[in-house]
Amino acid sequence: MKQKVDRIVAWLQEQGENAGVKGMLVGVSGGIDSAVVAHLIKKAYPDHSLGVIMPCKSHGSDQEHAKKVISSCEIDSLTVDLTETHNVMFGNILEQLKTDNSYDADQEKIADANLRARLRMSTLYTLATNHQYLVVGTDNAAEWHTGYFTKFGDGGVDLVPLVNLTKGEVREMAEYLGVPDEVIHKQPSAGLWEGQTDENEMGTSYDMIDRYLKGETIPDKDKEIIEAMHNRTAHKREMAPGPPK
């Protein structure tokens, strides 16, 4: 594990040097993936790394866990509460949709959640510009393969250091790095709405996705769900296409 961590830290330093930046930052959600990234960028840039907490209709426990992550890796931190910003922006958009008679109530929940993710992305890039830092993402191999991230939200980043690690490997790295136990063992959730969990929303488990990515045999039902998610979200993993010349 030490070799894995050292390789990623060296890669982060190389990417920062190539980009000509002073350091790196990450949004700290209180989940395991952002916790691991916070520890990694602190190792790569001990004096020039930042963990950003961005509550926005968030569960109180998430913010508490995020603060414990900040303490565990002793990274500099900043909190930007986006609740009011989101309420104003989303409220204005809904008002205009209703005025236009084009409002779709079935899409409100996901539109709300995606806007929160994109507001966080905009916040991170504004802070990164100020500090001359790169924005580091938290997607692991399972999330990347299935497209379980918001396009131009948590997927809108400069680097994805965990993209080759399964969820299980991220958990092992978290234990090695000293991430708080309650963060390591909490139910994975993007905190999109009350009671939301990643696995319930996907219809399969991270364990099944990890096994699939390792080439192991899994039930046909889970395989079909994983492959359908991968195919449906292909556009998230590609640059915006243009017509042929």
BAMAR-953826 format. One line per field, with one value per residue (C-alpha): x, y, z negated; residue in three letters. Coordinates in nm, 2 decimals. Example, Ala and Ser with C-alpha at 12.3 -4.5 7.8 and 13.67 -1.06 7.14 Angstrom:
x c(1.23:1.37);
y c(-0.45:-0.11);
z c(-0.78:-0.71);
residu c(ALA:SER);
END
This chain:
x c(0.00:0.29:0.41:0.06:0.03:0.39:0.32:0.00:0.16:0.45:0.21:0.02:0.34:0.43:0.09:0.11:0.46:0.35:0.05:0.27:0.04:0.13:-0.08:-0.41:-0.76:-1.04:-1.41:-1.44:-1.79:-1.75:-1.73:-1.44:-1.32:-1.28:-1.12:-0.85:-0.79:-0.75:-0.48:-0.31:-0.29:-0.17:0.12:0.19:0.17:0.21:0.21:-0.02:-0.32:-0.68:-0.99:-1.32:-1.64:-1.95:-2.27:-2.58:-2.89:-2.64:-2.69:-2.54:-2.34:-2.17:-2.03:-1.91:-1.74:-1.58:-1.43:-1.29:-1.13:-0.97:-0.83:-0.71:-0.48:-0.42:-0.50:-0.58:-0.96:-1.23:-1.61:-1.84:-2.21:-2.39:-2.74:-2.87:-2.70:-2.87:-3.21:-3.20:-3.07:-3.29:-3.59:-3.55:-3.51:-3.83:-4.02:-3.93:-4.01:-4.35:-4.41:-4.32:-4.55:-4.26:-4.19:-4.16:-4.21:-4.06:-3.73:-3.71:-3.53:-3.24:-3.22:-3.19:-2.92:-2.72:-2.73:-2.58:-2.30:-2.23:-2.24:-1.97:-1.76:-1.79:-1.69:-1.39:-1.26:-1.31:-1.10:-0.85:-0.81:-0.75:-0.48:-0.34:-0.43:-0.56:-0.90:-0.86:-1.16:-1.27:-1.42:-1.30:-1.29:-1.65:-1.80:-1.60:-1.70:-2.07:-2.08:-2.20:-2.11:-2.26:-2.13:-1.96:-2.03:-1.81:-1.69:-1.57:-1.21:-0.85:-0.72:-0.88:-0.61:-0.84:-0.98:-0.79:-0.88:-1.19:-1.41:-1.25:-0.90:-1.00:-1.12:-0.79:-0.60:-0.82:-0.73:-0.36:-0.38:-0.56:-0.90:-1.15:-1.33:-1.68:-1.60:-1.45:-1.75:-2.04:-2.29:-2.18:-2.41:-2.39:-2.63:-2.86:-3.18:-3.30:-3.23:-3.04:-2.76:-2.54:-2.61:-2.99:-2.99:-2.77:-2.95:-2.63:-2.35:-1.99:-1.87:-2.04:-1.90:-1.55:-1.58:-1.70:-1.40:-1.16:-1.31:-1.48:-1.81:-2.11:-2.49:-2.64:-2.87:-2.59:-2.38:-2.67:-2.72:-2.34:-2.31:-2.63:-2.50:-2.16:-2.32:-2.58:-2.31:-2.04:-2.08:-1.97:-1.63:-1.57:-1.49:-1.79:-1.81:-1.81:-1.92:-1.65:-1.46);
y c(0.00:0.24:0.19:0.26:0.58:0.69:0.64:0.84:1.12:1.13:1.14:1.43:1.62:1.56:1.67:1.99:2.06:2.01:2.24:2.51:2.54:2.60:2.32:2.13:2.13:1.89:1.92:1.72:1.57:1.35:1.04:0.80:0.89:1.26:1.17:0.96:1.24:1.50:1.28:1.23:1.59:1.69:1.45:1.58:1.95:1.97:2.36:2.42:2.19:2.28:2.08:2.26:2.18:2.30:2.23:2.26:2.09:1.85:1.61:1.74:1.42:1.47:1.81:1.66:1.37:1.62:1.82:1.49:1.42:1.77:1.71:1.36:1.48:1.83:1.99:2.36:2.40:2.64:2.62:2.78:2.73:2.71:2.66:3.02:3.04:2.71:2.82:3.14:2.99:2.68:2.88:3.13:2.84:2.66:2.99:3.04:2.68:2.71:3.04:2.88:2.58:2.35:2.24:1.86:1.76:1.42:1.57:1.82:1.59:1.50:1.86:1.99:1.74:1.80:2.17:2.13:1.93:2.19:2.47:2.29:2.25:2.62:2.70:2.48:2.63:2.98:2.90:2.71:3.02:3.23:3.00:2.89:2.52:2.22:2.08:1.71:1.47:1.18:0.93:0.57:0.30:0.18:0.53:0.61:0.29:0.32:0.70:0.74:1.11:1.44:1.56:1.89:1.85:1.61:1.49:1.84:1.82:1.84:1.51:1.18:1.00:0.72:0.63:0.30:0.19:-0.02:0.08:-0.19:-0.07:0.29:0.15:-0.03:0.29:0.49:0.25:0.29:0.67:0.70:0.82:0.82:0.48:0.63:0.77:0.44:0.23:0.47:0.37:0.53:0.82:1.13:1.30:1.39:1.35:1.21:0.84:0.83:0.57:0.50:0.13:0.16:0.42:0.21:-0.12:-0.31:-0.30:-0.17:-0.52:-0.65:-0.36:-0.43:-0.80:-0.72:-0.48:-0.76:-1.00:-1.22:-1.40:-1.21:-1.27:-1.19:-0.93:-0.73:-0.77:-0.63:-0.33:-0.25:-0.28:-0.07:0.21:0.20:0.23:0.49:0.72:0.69:1.06:1.15:1.00:1.18:1.53:1.72:1.59:1.81:1.74:1.60:1.86);
z c(0.00:-0.07:0.28:0.42:0.22:0.30:0.68:0.67:0.47:0.71:1.00:0.84:0.80:1.16:1.28:1.07:1.21:1.56:1.52:1.35:1.04:0.68:0.53:0.53:0.37:0.32:0.21:-0.11:-0.14:-0.44:-0.23:-0.19:0.16:0.09:-0.24:-0.07:0.19:-0.09:-0.25:0.09:0.19:-0.16:-0.11:0.24:0.14:-0.24:-0.24:0.07:0.04:-0.05:-0.16:-0.08:-0.27:-0.07:-0.26:-0.04:-0.18:-0.33:-0.62:-0.94:-0.99:-0.65:-0.76:-1.09:-0.91:-0.66:-0.96:-1.11:-0.77:-0.77:-1.12:-1.03:-0.75:-0.89:-0.56:-0.53:-0.50:-0.40:-0.43:-0.17:-0.24:0.09:-0.05:0.01:0.35:0.46:0.32:0.52:0.84:0.84:0.73:1.02:1.27:1.15:1.16:1.52:1.62:1.46:1.63:1.96:1.88:1.94:1.58:1.54:1.17:1.24:1.32:1.03:0.78:1.01:1.15:0.80:0.71:1.03:0.98:0.63:0.77:1.04:0.79:0.59:0.91:0.99:0.63:0.64:0.97:0.84:0.53:0.75:0.97:0.66:0.52:0.86:0.77:0.96:0.88:0.78:0.83:0.62:0.87:0.82:1.09:1.01:1.03:1.34:1.53:1.44:1.49:1.13:1.12:1.23:1.57:1.51:1.14:0.94:1.28:1.37:1.24:1.35:1.21:1.10:0.89:0.78:1.12:1.13:0.78:0.70:0.41:0.20:0.28:0.19:-0.15:-0.20:-0.12:-0.36:-0.64:-0.56:-0.55:-0.88:-0.76:-1.05:-1.10:-1.08:-0.74:-0.62:-0.73:-0.65:-0.38:-0.05:0.04:0.26:0.01:0.30:0.09:-0.23:-0.26:0.07:0.10:0.40:0.41:0.38:0.66:0.89:0.82:0.76:0.50:0.52:0.44:0.75:0.96:0.82:0.90:1.25:1.31:1.19:1.45:1.19:1.24:1.10:1.14:1.48:1.32:1.18:1.50:1.71:1.47:1.48:1.85:1.91:1.68:1.86:2.21:2.10:1.95:2.22:2.30:1.95:2.01:2.34:2.46:2.61:2.97:3.28:3.64:3.88:4.08);
residu c(MET:LYS:GLN:LYS:VAL:ASP:ARG:ILE:VAL:ALA:TRP:LEU:GLN:GLU:GLN:GLY:GLU:ASN:ALA:GLY:VAL:LYS:GLY:MET:LEU:VAL:GLY:VAL:SER:GLY:GLY:ILE:ASP:SER:ALA:VAL:VAL:ALA:HIS:LEU:ILE:LYS:LYS:ALA:TYR:PRO:ASP:HIS:SER:LEU:GLY:VAL:ILE:MET:PRO:CYS:LYS:SER:HIS:GLY:SER:ASP:GLN:GLU:HIS:ALA:LYS:LYS:VAL:ILE:SER:SER:CYS:GLU:ILE:ASP:SER:LEU:THR:VAL:ASP:LEU:THR:GLU:THR:HIS:ASN:VAL:MET:PHE:GLY:ASN:ILE:LEU:GLU:GLN:LEU:LYS:THR:ASP:ASN:SER:TYR:ASP:ALA:ASP:GLN:GLU:LYS:ILE:ALA:ASP:ALA:ASN:LEU:ARG:ALA:ARG:LEU:ARG:MET:SER:THR:LEU:TYR:THR:LEU:ALA:THR:ASN:HIS:GLN:TYR:LEU:VAL:VAL:GLY:THR:ASP:ASN:ALA:ALA:GLU:TRP:HIS:THR:GLY:TYR:PHE:THR:LYS:PHE:GLY:ASP:GLY:GLY:VAL:ASP:LEU:VAL:PRO:LEU:VAL:ASN:LEU:THR:LYS:GLY:GLU:VAL:ARG:GLU:MET:ALA:GLU:TYR:LEU:GLY:VAL:PRO:ASP:GLU:VAL:ILE:HIS:LYS:GLN:PRO:SER:ALA:GLY:LEU:TRP:GLU:GLY:GLN:THR:ASP:GLU:ASN:GLU:MET:GLY:THR:SER:TYR:ASP:MET:ILE:ASP:ARG:TYR:LEU:LYS:GLY:GLU:THR:ILE:PRO:ASP:LYS:ASP:LYS:GLU:ILE:ILE:GLU:ALA:MET:HIS:ASN:ARG:THR:ALA:HIS:LYS:ARG:GLU:MET:ALA:PRO:GLY:PRO:PRO:LYS);
END
